[in-house]
Amino acid sequence: MTRERVSQALTRFRTPRERLLGVFDALDELFTDPGFKGCAFEMASAEAPPGGAVERAAGAYREWVRTLFTTLAQDAGVADPDALARQLRLLYDGAGLSARMDHDPSAATTARAAAAALLDAAPKTEQA
């Protein structure tokens, strides 16, 4: 569900910067949904035995998040997209946890501001 909602939300944005930060706008929409209960993969994988279907599904989701941020960072002309993607994934994860555990739907807005600062500070490639 999150994957589809984020992917659909990104179609609204035109520039690479808007798309990258748009991930956090999509999270904001998720966090303010009355049915939001946190990341299903996080909760399920905490209790699942290693090596099973839950771990594989959670791993595939985590890979999707990593690839999404890496691709968006590349599109934005960041010199080290993998490093920025790791930082953004921490913000993504932290925002979700704060939204659920702290009942703070504004966590996505806070994470978006931090993501913007990281993106602005990230060295760019020669072409960007």
C-alpha positions, 0 to 999 in steps of 0.5 A: 500500500505504501509503495503504491501511494508513494509511487502515485504521489510522485507523478504529481512532481516535475523536477528531480528535487520536487520528486525526491522531497515528494516522497515525504509529502506522500508520507505526510498523506499516509501519516494523516490517514486515520487508519495509519498504524505504522509500517507493516513490514517493520512490525511483521519482521520484528516477530517473524523467524529469520529466512521466511516469507516475511523477511523476504517481503520486508527485504524487498520493500527495503530494497525498493525504498533504497532504490527509490532514494538512490534513483531520485538522488541520481536524477537530482545530480547528487555526486554520491547518490548512495550516501544521500539515499542512506541518509534519506532512508533514515529520515523515512524510517524515523518519520514513520516510527515517530508518526506511529509511536509519538502519534505525530502526523507532522513527522513527515514535514519535519523529515522533509525539511531535513531531507531538503537540507541534506539535498542542498548540502550534497555535492552535485555532479559536474552536469547538475 
